[in-house]
């Protein structure tokens, strides 16, 4: 019987060749596998480059921040709620300050502000005695006052010149009222 089957196959066209559909499926599977593998490798390589670039940018930003006085903190000259009176020019009026806080660029400056608190309050009193009501009720006048306080505190604490960026950065003052001294 097996001889008869062989003869039938030879009569039908000889031996059966590989199936064309099977070859086509194998070719498609191989090409898809290569494409997916290549894409995976490219994505991994690009992902590593992007991660490295992001890390480098973060390091550069961190270095830039360190140069700008990293440790910004708050030093209080007059705590909120502890009102303090300062005499104004002429002695007829006083300014009542509810709070006076300093944003500082370093812990050393905060410690120096605490150490020289009396000298700083005296300097602030001298600044206020040169001011009038009009000086303290305008935006420009308040900015000048803040700048004068900042410069005085930096001078008292020794944060001048190159060290100024580690000294007082900003003055926050709450003047509640300006009233007659009588």
C-alpha atoms as one frame of an Amber mdcrd trajectory, in Angstrom:
protein
   0.000   0.000   0.000   2.677   2.510   0.745   3.967   1.981  -2.783   0.610
   2.893  -4.205   0.577   6.192  -2.272   4.015   7.082  -3.550   2.931   6.390
  -7.094  -0.164   8.567  -6.627   1.955  11.430  -5.376   4.296  11.126  -8.317
   1.347  11.162 -10.659  -0.082  14.319  -9.008   3.017  16.318  -9.606   5.794
  14.727  -7.691   6.691  15.386  -4.059   4.796  18.040  -2.125   6.781  21.266
  -1.704   6.677  23.571   1.283   3.377  25.274   1.799   3.459  28.904   0.575
   1.113  30.119   3.294   3.312  28.591   5.986   6.404  30.312   4.530   4.558
  33.624   4.422   3.477  33.317   8.070   7.040  32.477   9.170   8.409  35.490
   7.263   5.832  37.811   8.858   6.525  36.488  12.373  10.298  36.877  11.937
   9.979  40.427  10.566   7.608  41.472  13.374   9.933  39.975  15.992  12.902
  41.855  14.521  10.930  45.110  14.361   9.729  44.851  17.950  13.215  43.918
  19.168  14.811  46.811  17.287  12.216  49.261  18.574  12.758  48.012  22.130
  16.523  48.524  21.845  16.079  52.039  20.383  13.591  53.068  23.062  15.929
  51.856  25.816  18.852  53.754  24.331  16.832  56.952  23.904  15.325  56.591
  27.363  18.770  56.379  28.927  19.889  59.480  27.030  16.810  61.433  28.115
  17.284  60.338  31.723  20.935  61.396  31.598  20.006  64.781  30.134  17.351
  65.317  32.797  19.840  64.396  35.519  22.423  66.812  34.102  19.844  69.618
  33.973  18.821  68.929  37.565  22.465  69.067  38.669  23.011  72.347  36.825
  19.907  73.866  38.390  20.980  72.669  41.834  24.374  74.306  41.367  22.695
  77.539  40.266  20.477  77.527  43.335  23.471  76.953  45.622  25.110  80.033
  44.162  22.012  82.105  44.987  22.008  81.462  48.739  20.247  78.195  49.279
  19.223  78.427  52.909  16.578  81.124  52.796  14.972  81.417  56.202  13.109
  83.877  58.372  14.550  85.962  61.181  12.132  87.862  63.392  12.979  91.259
  64.807   9.429  91.957  65.996   7.227  88.884  66.302   3.704  89.183  64.904
   1.405  90.482  67.617   4.210  92.102  69.663   3.617  95.674  68.594   6.474
  98.138  68.799   6.317 101.921  68.513   8.782 104.003  66.523   8.882 107.790
  66.671   8.721 109.639  63.367  10.419 112.861  62.249   9.500 115.829  64.436
   8.490 113.685  67.418   4.762 114.382  67.019   3.807 111.062  65.428   4.601
 107.404  65.981   4.392 104.338  63.755   3.111 101.179  65.397   4.745  98.113
  63.867   2.954  94.799  64.396   5.637  92.575  62.833   9.088  92.883  61.301
  10.592  89.805  59.704  13.683  89.338  57.574  14.187  86.723  54.895  17.830
  85.748  55.183  20.115  83.774  52.898  21.902  81.689  55.503  21.698  80.262
  58.985  24.733  82.366  59.923  22.812  85.539  59.144  19.809  84.374  61.164
  22.135  83.736  64.128  23.798  87.130  63.684  20.387  88.847  63.625  19.516
  87.171  66.928  22.891  88.142  68.378  22.688  91.793  67.309  18.950  92.242
  67.928  19.334  95.326  70.168  21.668  97.079  67.711  19.304  96.269  64.856
  16.287  97.690  66.746  18.287 100.844  67.489  19.217 101.240  63.809  15.587
 100.723  62.788  14.547 103.386  65.298  17.053 105.800  63.759  15.673 105.034
  60.291  12.089 105.693  61.423  13.008 109.002  63.082  14.031 110.319  59.642
  10.627 109.415  58.138   7.364 111.336  57.955   3.809 110.043  57.682   3.939
 110.679  53.938   7.108 108.610  53.602   5.423 105.579  55.152   2.055 105.813
  53.416   3.292 105.496  49.830   4.468 102.380  48.050   7.742 104.013  47.086
   8.302 105.207  50.640   7.702 101.721  52.055  10.133 100.196  49.548  12.774
 102.763  50.511  12.182 101.948  54.199  12.541  98.202  53.542  15.721  98.762
  51.559  17.206 100.960  54.311  16.377  98.337  56.973  17.892  95.602  54.800
  21.109  97.579  54.269  21.382  98.500  57.962  20.925  94.908  59.133  23.416
  93.586  56.571  25.948  96.181  57.712  25.440  95.391  61.411  25.686  91.622
  60.848  28.650  91.917  58.477  26.961  90.568  55.359  28.216  93.164  52.895
  29.993  92.913  49.557  30.230  89.367  48.233  28.595  87.983  51.382  25.475
  90.139  50.879  23.625  87.324  49.102  23.832  85.316  52.339  22.517  88.216
  54.417  19.077  89.824  54.429  17.272  89.206  51.156  13.886  90.734  51.902
  12.224  92.778  54.648   8.615  92.097  55.610   7.085  94.821  57.758   3.544
  95.320  59.034   2.906  98.929  60.031  -0.494  98.895  61.708  -1.057 102.588
  62.182   0.642 105.972  62.189  -0.824 108.134  64.921  -0.213 111.204  66.996
   2.190 110.807  69.880  -0.220 112.555  72.296
